[in-house]
Amino acid sequence: MLNFLLRPLRFLAQSLIGNDSPRQTAWAVALGMLAGLLPKGSLLALLLATSLFALQVNRAAGLLAMGLFSFAGAALDGFAHRLGSMMLTWPSAQPAFAWIYDQPLGPFWGLTNTVVVGQLLVGLYLFYPVYRLSLAAAAYLQPRLRDRLMKYRVIRWLKGAEVGAQWGLES
Amino acid sequence: MKLTGLRQIARLRGVLRWRYVAPRAAIVVAVVLVVRFGLDPLLRWAIVTTGQAALGAKVELGELRTSLKGGELVVTNLAAANPQKPLRNLIEADEFRFQFDVKQLFRKRLVIRDGGISGLSFDSPRTTSGALPDAPTDQASPSPLEPVVAVAEEKALAWFDDLAGRMQHDLLGSLATPRLVDELETRWPQQYDALKARAEGLRHKSKQIEAAFREAKKNPLRNLAQIDQLRKELAAAEAELRTAVAEIQALPSQAKADRLAVDAARKQDEQFLREQLKFGNVDAEELNRYLLGEAAHGYLTQTAYWIEQAQKFIPKKKIAPPARARGTNVLFMARKQPACLIERVRLDGHARFDGQPLAFTGELTDAASEPELHDRPLRLRLAGSGALDATIVAILDRRGDIPHDWVRIDVPKLMLSDRTLGNASKLAVTVSPGEASLQADVRVDGESISGVISLRQSSKLAAATPMLRDDRIAQVLHESLAGVDRLEATVHLSGALKRPSVRIESNVGPQLAGGVKGAVAKYLADRQERLLAKVQDKAVQQLAKLEAKRREAEKELLAKLGQDQKLISQIAALLQGQLPVTTGGLPQVSMPPVSVPQLGKLIPKDKLTR
């Protein structure tokens, strides 16, 4: 129960002072951003969310990014719809979309939906900039924050709890 | 090369979080295994549960096998009970074998390319009840045709009851002549008794006067007052005698008046009997509806039931779901396709018709879960052989806003057993076994129905009227339809589906109406003629008897009155002879002789005979 209550805090601490490298944190933020922007319920969103958990990236940073960009994505729906509509109705791209749709599991990818395609384009467009910015931010902030935060007992305690959780001591 | 592969694995091991991936991979494997080995029980449960929920009765199946690799689904011994008749199956089949397109499953679609349903039967018996323990019981709604048939039956039977009532009516009791003759017969003895009593009373009185006078004569002077009194009494007796004689002499004129009254009564009777021959008319269409309505009602109710059952399972055009909250879906094909589609299923099964085995084969094509997304309507074609050669084609088109259903039945040759049309206890037509043909063409467009059902049967028809209980009329009625060697009936359907209007055209109604009416009219006319003649004969005989009795009585009474007159004359003579005018003041009795008519001459012979 305590672990359940402390989990968000632990995630926050983990994302800031975890042992993950800045690259891992940057990848996580970029992936989380992409997964967060996409409407949930498609195979694409599921695949991205699974990648976030399955890859050696900073999960906490990825989940935070996903949560944040989910709100941002909802605000961008109008723009994403227009962008997706343009893309889906672009004659040159239609054979490719039709081919994808016609493949097994094609309808499950959600690539016929204007908002999914629009958000995917936005996400892909922002992926590298977000990665670079996250990498720079992580490289700059992580050591400093770690040093500063580790001075606090509670953070050390949370960090210890995280280590313990990772070793299966939570139960 | 091998080194490169190992390096890639090592790199992948560094990239993937195996503690997360491994359990999820194990779950995926478990799901695949569950699907592989648990799909059949799961599908079985799903079919039974959803089938029972939809039907409200038990759904049972023997074996279910699926092969995702081969794209095959086999269901054996499927039986779905009839919720209205728990000991009968709505549908039963030995085997369902469907070939489905596996690739389409990955495209969110179930497409059955080909299939077969064998051993199909409808309304087959069950050994155990198919009712669900807590199934709500459907209240059978009244058939829309019931009021139409009931009204027709009421009108036809009212007409027939009127005819039967006229035939069974006590005509004799309603005639005036017999009543009048009876009345005369009753009245005459009373009149005779009264006259006889008067004659006897006169004689008695005369004798009393005579006896009193003889007594008074012994001392006339002392009994002057008494003699005077006796004279007055004698005068009164004489007056009464004259009255009685006058009454008797008036008897012939009374007989004349009676005969006139009998003539008037006869005329009244003739008029009454003429009125009895005026029948109410029945509409031949009403009679058709009465005779054939029940049969049509049965067929249409059965058809409506199956249409209703079919409509439960055939999806209507769905209302477009609300647009997705986030974005819209763009199609990359000519048109959107239905999620479930049965392209073609062959059917073969068996049934019984009129007790004879009937085998049928058929084909169901283009059954779609969203019919509006499919380019062809559902089509069912069945061909029967054995008990009857029949073709049934049903097209259910739900692609537009208004559903259009069309059913065409063609049975060129059909052997029908004998049957009774109408109410067997009152008025019915029996149809002998014969060869028939049946064509039906019925359309349901939205909420309206239209169509024509035609039946042609080569059979002998016979009218049965058990209520009339008269061999002669039964014979006449039988003859009225004896010339009819075919039954033709055409049912026109129109109006609203829930309350269709039915018009039945047939050769039976007009023939029967004419036959029954003619037979009853002839029967009644004959009967009335005979009755009238009988009543007249009886009246004449009774009047003659009465006249004879009167003559006898008149003779007898006049004889008696003659004796009375003689006695009175003698007494008067005595009174005049024995009383000299010495008493003074006493009135002289003047007794003119009573003229008693010559008996026998008084009877007007010409009026006593007809």
Interface residues (C-beta under 8 A of the other chain):
Chain A: P39 T50 F53 A54 L55 Q56 D77 A80 H81 G84 S85 L88 T89 Q94 F97 A98 Y101 D102 P104 L105 G106 P107 F108 T112 N113 T114 V115 V116 G118
Chain B: G14 V15 L16 R17 Y20 V21 R24 K103 F106 R107 K108 R324 R326 G327 T328 N329 V330 L331 F332 M333
